[in-house]
């Protein structure tokens, strides 16, 4: 599933098992919200290496 957030020019892609998500172009507020969500579920948040 892909969720487009036009107000912050970002996109969230969720894997079918809901344990894997990718953020494209997140602003600081979105990073903080997703980090809190991941922490609440016992998961983690990390920045992918630059290509």
Predicted model as a PDB file, atoms N, CA, C, CB and O in Angstrom, pLDDT in the B-factor column:
MODEL        1                                                                  
ATOM      1  N   UNK A   1       0.844  -1.155   0.000  1.00 87.00           N  
ATOM      2  CA  UNK A   1       0.000   0.000   0.000  1.00 87.00           C  
ATOM      3  C   UNK A   1       0.899   1.230   0.000  1.00 87.00           C  
ATOM      4  CB  UNK A   1      -0.966  -0.009   1.210  1.00 87.00           C  
ATOM      5  O   UNK A   1       1.937   1.249   0.661  1.00 87.00           O  
ATOM      6  N   UNK A   2       0.500   2.243  -0.736  1.00 92.00           N  
ATOM      7  CA  UNK A   2       1.221   3.506  -0.784  1.00 92.00           C  
ATOM      8  C   UNK A   2       0.309   4.617  -0.302  1.00 92.00           C  
ATOM      9  CB  UNK A   2       1.738   3.801  -2.212  1.00 92.00           C  
ATOM     10  O   UNK A   2      -0.839   4.725  -0.732  1.00 92.00           O  
ATOM     11  N   UNK A   3       0.828   5.441   0.592  1.00 91.00           N  
ATOM     12  CA  UNK A   3       0.082   6.580   1.118  1.00 91.00           C  
ATOM     13  C   UNK A   3       0.838   7.836   0.718  1.00 91.00           C  
ATOM     14  CB  UNK A   3      -0.099   6.492   2.681  1.00 91.00           C  
ATOM     15  O   UNK A   3       2.000   8.009   1.086  1.00 91.00           O  
ATOM     16  N   UNK A   4       0.189   8.705  -0.030  1.00 94.00           N  
ATOM     17  CA  UNK A   4       0.799   9.960  -0.460  1.00 94.00           C  
ATOM     18  C   UNK A   4       0.325  11.067   0.471  1.00 94.00           C  
ATOM     19  CB  UNK A   4       0.443  10.287  -1.946  1.00 94.00           C  
ATOM     20  O   UNK A   4      -0.870  11.223   0.718  1.00 94.00           O  
ATOM     21  N   UNK A   5       1.282  11.831   0.982  1.00 93.00           N  
ATOM     22  CA  UNK A   5       1.005  12.932   1.902  1.00 93.00           C  
ATOM     23  C   UNK A   5       1.396  14.240   1.220  1.00 93.00           C  
ATOM     24  CB  UNK A   5       1.775  12.751   3.257  1.00 93.00           C  
ATOM     25  O   UNK A   5       2.513  14.722   1.406  1.00 93.00           O  
ATOM     26  N   UNK A   6       0.486  14.821   0.430  1.00 93.00           N  
ATOM     27  CA  UNK A   6       0.847  16.006  -0.347  1.00 93.00           C  
ATOM     28  C   UNK A   6       1.205  17.223   0.504  1.00 93.00           C  
ATOM     29  CB  UNK A   6      -0.281  16.362  -1.258  1.00 93.00           C  
ATOM     30  O   UNK A   6       1.983  18.068   0.061  1.00 93.00           O  
ATOM     31  N   UNK A   7       0.654  17.333   1.718  1.00 90.00           N  
ATOM     32  CA  UNK A   7       0.947  18.491   2.553  1.00 90.00           C  
ATOM     33  C   UNK A   7       2.407  18.550   2.988  1.00 90.00           C  
ATOM     34  CB  UNK A   7       0.058  18.480   3.767  1.00 90.00           C  
ATOM     35  O   UNK A   7       2.912  19.631   3.294  1.00 90.00           O  
ATOM     36  N   UNK A   8       3.095  17.409   3.022  1.00 88.00           N  
ATOM     37  CA  UNK A   8       4.531  17.431   3.356  1.00 88.00           C  
ATOM     38  C   UNK A   8       5.366  16.839   2.217  1.00 88.00           C  
ATOM     39  CB  UNK A   8       4.794  16.649   4.668  1.00 88.00           C  
ATOM     40  O   UNK A   8       6.550  16.556   2.401  1.00 88.00           O  
ATOM     41  N   UNK A   9       4.760  16.652   1.051  1.00 93.00           N  
ATOM     42  CA  UNK A   9       5.456  16.174  -0.144  1.00 93.00           C  
ATOM     43  C   UNK A   9       6.195  14.864   0.130  1.00 93.00           C  
ATOM     44  CB  UNK A   9       6.439  17.236  -0.644  1.00 93.00           C  
ATOM     45  O   UNK A   9       7.372  14.726  -0.202  1.00 93.00           O  
ATOM     46  N   UNK A  10       5.497  13.907   0.736  1.00 95.00           N  
ATOM     47  CA  UNK A  10       6.113  12.633   1.112  1.00 95.00           C  
ATOM     48  C   UNK A  10       5.207  11.467   0.723  1.00 95.00           C  
ATOM     49  CB  UNK A  10       6.408  12.599   2.627  1.00 95.00           C  
ATOM     50  O   UNK A  10       4.032  11.645   0.403  1.00 95.00           O  
ATOM     51  N   UNK A  11       5.793  10.267   0.762  1.00 94.00           N  
ATOM     52  CA  UNK A  11       5.025   9.053   0.497  1.00 94.00           C  
ATOM     53  C   UNK A  11       5.478   7.977   1.478  1.00 94.00           C  
ATOM     54  CB  UNK A  11       5.204   8.576  -0.985  1.00 94.00           C  
ATOM     55  O   UNK A  11       6.665   7.860   1.784  1.00 94.00           O  
ATOM     56  N   UNK A  12       4.527   7.199   1.963  1.00 90.00           N  
ATOM     57  CA  UNK A  12       4.800   6.068   2.845  1.00 90.00           C  
ATOM     58  C   UNK A  12       4.373   4.807   2.101  1.00 90.00           C  
ATOM     59  CB  UNK A  12       4.048   6.208   4.230  1.00 90.00           C  
ATOM     60  O   UNK A  12       3.249   4.724   1.606  1.00 90.00           O  
ATOM     61  N   UNK A  13       5.260   3.839   2.024  1.00 89.00           N  
ATOM     62  CA  UNK A  13       4.956   2.549   1.412  1.00 89.00           C  
ATOM     63  C   UNK A  13       4.968   1.500   2.509  1.00 89.00           C  
ATOM     64  CB  UNK A  13       5.977   2.192   0.276  1.00 89.00           C  
ATOM     65  O   UNK A  13       5.957   1.359   3.228  1.00 89.00           O  
ATOM     66  N   UNK A  14       3.865   0.759   2.640  1.00 83.00           N  
ATOM     67  CA  UNK A  14       3.749  -0.292   3.652  1.00 83.00           C  
ATOM     68  C   UNK A  14       3.819  -1.653   2.982  1.00 83.00           C  
ATOM     69  CB  UNK A  14       2.434  -0.148   4.454  1.00 83.00           C  
ATOM     70  O   UNK A  14       3.211  -1.875   1.935  1.00 83.00           O  
ATOM     71  N   UNK A  15       4.565  -2.562   3.597  1.00 80.00           N  
ATOM     72  CA  UNK A  15       4.626  -3.936   3.138  1.00 80.00           C  
ATOM     73  C   UNK A  15       3.351  -4.650   3.597  1.00 80.00           C  
ATOM     74  CB  UNK A  15       5.908  -4.655   3.676  1.00 80.00           C  
ATOM     75  O   UNK A  15       2.686  -4.189   4.524  1.00 80.00           O  
ATOM     76  N   UNK A  16       3.016  -5.740   2.972  1.00 74.00           N  
ATOM     77  CA  UNK A  16       1.758  -6.431   3.270  1.00 74.00           C  
ATOM     78  C   UNK A  16       1.694  -6.971   4.696  1.00 74.00           C  
ATOM     79  CB  UNK A  16       1.558  -7.565   2.298  1.00 74.00           C  
ATOM     80  O   UNK A  16       0.599  -7.150   5.230  1.00 74.00           O  
ATOM     81  N   UNK A  17       2.843  -7.237   5.327  1.00 73.00           N  
ATOM     82  CA  UNK A  17       2.812  -7.753   6.695  1.00 73.00           C  
ATOM     83  C   UNK A  17       2.884  -6.641   7.743  1.00 73.00           C  
ATOM     84  CB  UNK A  17       3.957  -8.724   6.903  1.00 73.00           C  
ATOM     85  O   UNK A  17       2.921  -6.925   8.941  1.00 73.00           O  
ATOM     86  N   UNK A  18       2.904  -5.383   7.309  1.00 64.00           N  
ATOM     87  CA  UNK A  18       2.907  -4.206   8.188  1.00 64.00           C  
ATOM     88  C   UNK A  18       4.124  -4.109   9.098  1.00 64.00           C  
ATOM     89  CB  UNK A  18       1.675  -4.211   9.029  1.00 64.00           C  
ATOM     90  O   UNK A  18       4.103  -3.348  10.066  1.00 64.00           O  
ATOM     91  N   UNK A  19       5.176  -4.854   8.816  1.00 70.00           N  
ATOM     92  CA  UNK A  19       6.393  -4.755   9.618  1.00 70.00           C  
ATOM     93  C   UNK A  19       7.501  -4.019   8.881  1.00 70.00           C  
ATOM     94  CB  UNK A  19       6.871  -6.137  10.012  1.00 70.00           C  
ATOM     95  O   UNK A  19       8.588  -3.825   9.427  1.00 70.00           O  
ATOM     96  N   UNK A  20       7.238  -3.612   7.661  1.00 78.00           N  
ATOM     97  CA  UNK A  20       8.257  -2.985   6.840  1.00 78.00           C  
ATOM     98  C   UNK A  20       7.622  -1.791   6.154  1.00 78.00           C  
ATOM     99  CB  UNK A  20       8.858  -3.986   5.803  1.00 78.00           C  
ATOM    100  O   UNK A  20       6.626  -1.934   5.444  1.00 78.00           O  
ATOM    101  N   UNK A  21       8.194  -0.612   6.364  1.00 82.00           N  
ATOM    102  CA  UNK A  21       7.658   0.561   5.700  1.00 82.00           C  
ATOM    103  C   UNK A  21       8.805   1.425   5.215  1.00 82.00           C  
ATOM    104  CB  UNK A  21       6.731   1.356   6.638  1.00 82.00           C  
ATOM    105  O   UNK A  21       9.874   1.455   5.825  1.00 82.00           O  
ATOM    106  N   UNK A  22       8.580   2.124   4.118  1.00 85.00           N  
ATOM    107  CA  UNK A  22       9.572   3.015   3.538  1.00 85.00           C  
ATOM    108  C   UNK A  22       8.973   4.409   3.467  1.00 85.00           C  
ATOM    109  CB  UNK A  22      10.025   2.524   2.132  1.00 85.00           C  
ATOM    110  O   UNK A  22       7.825   4.582   3.056  1.00 85.00           O  
ATOM    111  N   UNK A  23       9.754   5.396   3.868  1.00 89.00           N  
ATOM    112  CA  UNK A  23       9.342   6.798   3.764  1.00 89.00           C  
ATOM    113  C   UNK A  23      10.144   7.443   2.643  1.00 89.00           C  
ATOM    114  CB  UNK A  23       9.551   7.564   5.120  1.00 89.00           C  
ATOM    115  O   UNK A  23      11.365   7.299   2.581  1.00 89.00           O  
ATOM    116  N   UNK A  24       9.465   8.142   1.774  1.00 91.00           N  
ATOM    117  CA  UNK A  24      10.117   8.888   0.716  1.00 91.00           C  
ATOM    118  C   UNK A  24       9.946  10.370   0.995  1.00 91.00           C  
ATOM    119  CB  UNK A  24       9.546   8.511  -0.673  1.00 91.00           C  
ATOM    120  O   UNK A  24       8.825  10.861   1.126  1.00 91.00           O  
ATOM    121  N   UNK A  25      11.058  11.078   1.083  1.00 91.00           N  
ATOM    122  CA  UNK A  25      11.103  12.523   1.292  1.00 91.00           C  
ATOM    123  C   UNK A  25      10.358  12.973   2.550  1.00 91.00           C  
ATOM    124  CB  UNK A  25      10.527  13.223   0.091  1.00 91.00           C  
ATOM    125  O   UNK A  25       9.558  13.906   2.481  1.00 91.00           O  
ATOM    126  N   UNK A  26      10.603  12.330   3.700  1.00 89.00           N  
ATOM    127  CA  UNK A  26       9.898  12.741   4.919  1.00 89.00           C  
ATOM    128  C   UNK A  26      10.493  14.032   5.488  1.00 89.00           C  
ATOM    129  CB  UNK A  26       9.958  11.621   5.978  1.00 89.00           C  
ATOM    130  O   UNK A  26      11.705  14.239   5.438  1.00 89.00           O  
ATOM    131  N   UNK A  27       9.633  14.893   6.025  1.00 91.00           N  
ATOM    132  CA  UNK A  27      10.129  16.051   6.755  1.00 91.00           C  
ATOM    133  C   UNK A  27      10.395  15.621   8.203  1.00 91.00           C  
ATOM    134  CB  UNK A  27       9.107  17.248   6.690  1.00 91.00           C  
ATOM    135  O   UNK A  27      10.124  14.479   8.575  1.00 91.00           O  
ATOM    136  N   UNK A  28      10.921  16.530   9.009  1.00 91.00           N  
ATOM    137  CA  UNK A  28      11.295  16.180  10.378  1.00 91.00           C  
ATOM    138  C   UNK A  28      10.091  15.730  11.199  1.00 91.00           C  
ATOM    139  CB  UNK A  28      11.967  17.363  11.057  1.00 91.00           C  
ATOM    140  O   UNK A  28      10.203  14.788  11.984  1.00 91.00           O  
ATOM    141  N   UNK A  29       8.944  16.382  11.033  1.00 91.00           N  
ATOM    142  CA  UNK A  29       7.751  16.014  11.795  1.00 91.00           C  
ATOM    143  C   UNK A  29       7.300  14.596  11.448  1.00 91.00           C  
ATOM    144  CB  UNK A  29       6.614  17.012  11.527  1.00 91.00           C  
ATOM    145  O   UNK A  29       6.946  13.829  12.344  1.00 91.00           O  
ATOM    146  N   UNK A  30       7.306  14.238  10.169  1.00 90.00           N  
ATOM    147  CA  UNK A  30       6.908  12.888   9.757  1.00 90.00           C  
ATOM    148  C   UNK A  30       7.895  11.849  10.292  1.00 90.00           C  
ATOM    149  CB  UNK A  30       6.819  12.796   8.217  1.00 90.00           C  
ATOM    150  O   UNK A  30       7.480  10.775  10.729  1.00 90.00           O  
ATOM    151  N   UNK A  31       9.199  12.156  10.264  1.00 88.00           N  
ATOM    152  CA  UNK A  31      10.198  11.231  10.819  1.00 88.00           C  
ATOM    153  C   UNK A  31       9.930  10.970  12.296  1.00 88.00           C  
ATOM    154  CB  UNK A  31      11.622  11.793  10.632  1.00 88.00           C  
ATOM    155  O   UNK A  31      10.007   9.829  12.753  1.00 88.00           O  
ATOM    156  N   UNK A  32       9.615  12.024  13.042  1.00 89.00           N  
ATOM    157  CA  UNK A  32       9.345  11.867  14.468  1.00 89.00           C  
ATOM    158  C   UNK A  32       8.090  11.033  14.712  1.00 89.00           C  
ATOM    159  CB  UNK A  32       9.199  13.233  15.129  1.00 89.00           C  
ATOM    160  O   UNK A  32       8.082  10.171  15.590  1.00 89.00           O  
ATOM    161  N   UNK A  33       7.031  11.281  13.944  1.00 88.00           N  
ATOM    162  CA  UNK A  33       5.797  10.516  14.106  1.00 88.00           C  
ATOM    163  C   UNK A  33       6.013   9.033  13.797  1.00 88.00           C  
ATOM    164  CB  UNK A  33       4.702  11.084  13.202  1.00 88.00           C  
ATOM    165  O   UNK A  33       5.551   8.169  14.543  1.00 88.00           O  
ATOM    166  N   UNK A  34       6.710   8.738  12.705  1.00 85.00           N  
ATOM    167  CA  UNK A  34       6.952   7.349  12.322  1.00 85.00           C  
ATOM    168  C   UNK A  34       7.885   6.673  13.323  1.00 85.00           C  
ATOM    169  CB  UNK A  34       7.547   7.275  10.903  1.00 85.00           C  
ATOM    170  O   UNK A  34       7.718   5.493  13.632  1.00 85.00           O  
ATOM    171  N   UNK A  35       8.870   7.421  13.831  1.00 84.00           N  
ATOM    172  CA  UNK A  35       9.770   6.865  14.838  1.00 84.00           C  
ATOM    173  C   UNK A  35       9.004   6.486  16.103  1.00 84.00           C  
ATOM    174  CB  UNK A  35      10.883   7.867  15.172  1.00 84.00           C  
ATOM    175  O   UNK A  35       9.263   5.437  16.692  1.00 84.00           O  
ATOM    176  N   UNK A  36       8.069   7.327  16.521  1.00 88.00           N  
ATOM    177  CA  UNK A  36       7.242   7.019  17.691  1.00 88.00           C  
ATOM    178  C   UNK A  36       6.362   5.794  17.434  1.00 88.00           C  
ATOM    179  CB  UNK A  36       6.368   8.229  18.061  1.00 88.00           C  
ATOM    180  O   UNK A  36       6.219   4.937  18.306  1.00 88.00           O  
ATOM    181  N   UNK A  37       5.783   5.715  16.256  1.00 83.00           N  
ATOM    182  CA  UNK A  37       4.955   4.567  15.895  1.00 83.00           C  
ATOM    183  C   UNK A  37       5.787   3.282  15.901  1.00 83.00           C  
ATOM    184  CB  UNK A  37       4.309   4.782  14.509  1.00 83.00           C  
ATOM    185  O   UNK A  37       5.359   2.267  16.450  1.00 83.00           O  
ATOM    186  N   UNK A  38       6.954   3.325  15.303  1.00 79.00           N  
ATOM    187  CA  UNK A  38       7.830   2.145  15.276  1.00 79.00           C  
ATOM    188  C   UNK A  38       8.214   1.734  16.695  1.00 79.00           C  
ATOM    189  CB  UNK A  38       9.101   2.428  14.440  1.00 79.00           C  
ATOM    190  O   UNK A  38       8.179   0.549  17.027  1.00 79.00           O  
ATOM    191  N   UNK A  39       8.578   2.701  17.529  1.00 80.00           N  
ATOM    192  CA  UNK A  39       8.958   2.399  18.906  1.00 80.00           C  
ATOM    193  C   UNK A  39       7.828   1.784  19.701  1.00 80.00           C  
ATOM    194  CB  UNK A  39       9.432   3.643  19.594  1.00 80.00           C  
ATOM    195  O   UNK A  39       8.057   0.886  20.510  1.00 80.00           O  
ATOM    196  N   UNK A  40       6.611   2.254  19.483  1.00 81.00           N  
ATOM    197  CA  UNK A  40       5.448   1.717  20.188  1.00 81.00           C  
ATOM    198  C   UNK A  40       5.180   0.264  19.809  1.00 81.00           C  
ATOM    199  CB  UNK A  40       4.216   2.564  19.892  1.00 81.00           C  
ATOM    200  O   UNK A  40       4.612  -0.495  20.594  1.00 81.00           O  
ATOM    201  N   UNK A  41       5.591  -0.116  18.609  1.00 74.00           N  
ATOM    202  CA  UNK A  41       5.374  -1.480  18.134  1.00 74.00           C  
ATOM    203  C   UNK A  41       6.592  -2.370  18.368  1.00 74.00           C  
ATOM    204  CB  UNK A  41       5.023  -1.467  16.657  1.00 74.00           C  
ATOM    205  O   UNK A  41       6.594  -3.532  17.961  1.00 74.00           O  
ATOM    206  N   UNK A  42       7.632  -1.836  19.020  1.00 76.00           N  
ATOM    207  CA  UNK A  42       8.835  -2.615  19.270  1.00 76.00           C  
ATOM    208  C   UNK A  42       9.727  -2.733  18.053  1.00 76.00           C  
ATOM    209  CB  UNK A  42       8.466  -3.977  19.749  1.00 76.00           C  
ATOM    210  O   UNK A  42      10.571  -3.627  17.982  1.00 76.00           O  
ATOM    211  N   UNK A  43       9.547  -1.841  17.099  1.00 74.00           N  
ATOM    212  CA  UNK A  43      10.356  -1.862  15.878  1.00 74.00           C  
ATOM    213  C   UNK A  43      11.412  -0.765  15.962  1.00 74.00           C  
ATOM    214  CB  UNK A  43       9.465  -1.676  14.610  1.00 74.00           C  
ATOM    215  O   UNK A  43      11.590  -0.172  17.026  1.00 74.00           O  
ATOM    216  N   UNK A  44      12.106  -0.484  14.887  1.00 73.00           N  
ATOM    217  CA  UNK A  44      13.120   0.550  14.894  1.00 73.00           C  
ATOM    218  C   UNK A  44      13.024   1.377  13.624  1.00 73.00           C  
ATOM    219  CB  UNK A  44      14.517  -0.060  15.038  1.00 73.00           C  
ATOM    220  O   UNK A  44      12.378   0.984  12.653  1.00 73.00           O  
ATOM    221  N   UNK A  45      13.674   2.521  13.650  1.00 74.00           N  
ATOM    222  CA  UNK A  45      13.673   3.470  12.539  1.00 74.00           C  
ATOM    223  C   UNK A  45      15.130   3.769  12.208  1.00 74.00           C  
ATOM    224  CB  UNK A  45      12.872   4.790  12.892  1.00 74.00           C  
ATOM    225  O   UNK A  45      15.901   4.117  13.103  1.00 74.00           O  
ATOM    226  N   UNK A  46      15.521   3.642  10.949  1.00 74.00           N  
ATOM    227  CA  UNK A  46      16.881   3.987  10.570  1.00 74.00           C  
ATOM    228  C   UNK A  46      16.883   4.656   9.212  1.00 74.00           C  
ATOM    229  CB  UNK A  46      17.779   2.745  10.560  1.00 74.00           C  
ATOM    230  O   UNK A  46      15.987   4.447   8.394  1.00 74.00           O  
ATOM    231  N   UNK A  47      17.905   5.462   8.987  1.00 76.00           N  
ATOM    232  CA  UNK A  47      18.066   6.142   7.704  1.00 76.00           C  
ATOM    233  C   UNK A  47      18.858   5.234   6.780  1.00 76.00           C  
ATOM    234  CB  UNK A  47      18.774   7.524   7.874  1.00 76.00           C  
ATOM    235  O   UNK A  47      19.901   4.703   7.159  1.00 76.00           O  
ATOM    236  N   UNK A  48      18.358   5.062   5.575  1.00 77.00           N  
ATOM    237  CA  UNK A  48      19.048   4.227   4.586  1.00 77.00           C  
ATOM    238  C   UNK A  48      20.316   4.936   4.132  1.00 77.00           C  
ATOM    239  CB  UNK A  48      18.125   3.918   3.369  1.00 77.00           C  
ATOM    240  O   UNK A  48      20.353   6.166   4.082  1.00 77.00           O  
ATOM    241  N   UNK A  49      21.352   4.178   3.803  1.00 81.00           N  
ATOM    242  CA  UNK A  49      22.590   4.804   3.321  1.00 81.00           C  
ATOM    243  C   UNK A  49      22.366   5.509   1.991  1.00 81.00           C  
ATOM    244  CB  UNK A  49      23.702   3.757   3.176  1.00 81.00           C  
ATOM    245  O   UNK A  49      21.547   5.085   1.176  1.00 81.00           O  
ATOM    246  N   UNK A  50      23.103   6.583   1.789  1.00 79.00           N  
ATOM    247  CA  UNK A  50      23.031   7.316   0.519  1.00 79.00           C  
ATOM    248  C   UNK A  50      23.646   6.473  -0.585  1.00 79.00           C  
ATOM    249  CB  UNK A  50      23.754   8.689   0.622  1.00 79.00           C  
ATOM    250  O   UNK A  50      24.662   5.810  -0.375  1.00 79.00           O  
ATOM    251  N   UNK A  51      23.034   6.498  -1.754  1.00 69.00           N  
ATOM    252  CA  UNK A  51      23.545   5.695  -2.877  1.00 69.00           C  
ATOM    253  C   UNK A  51      24.591   6.446  -3.658  1.00 69.00           C  
ATOM    254  CB  UNK A  51      22.413   5.286  -3.805  1.00 69.00           C  
ATOM    255  O   UNK A  51      25.126   5.922  -4.634  1.00 69.00           O  
TER     256      UNK A  51                                                      
ENDMDL                                                                          
END                                                                             
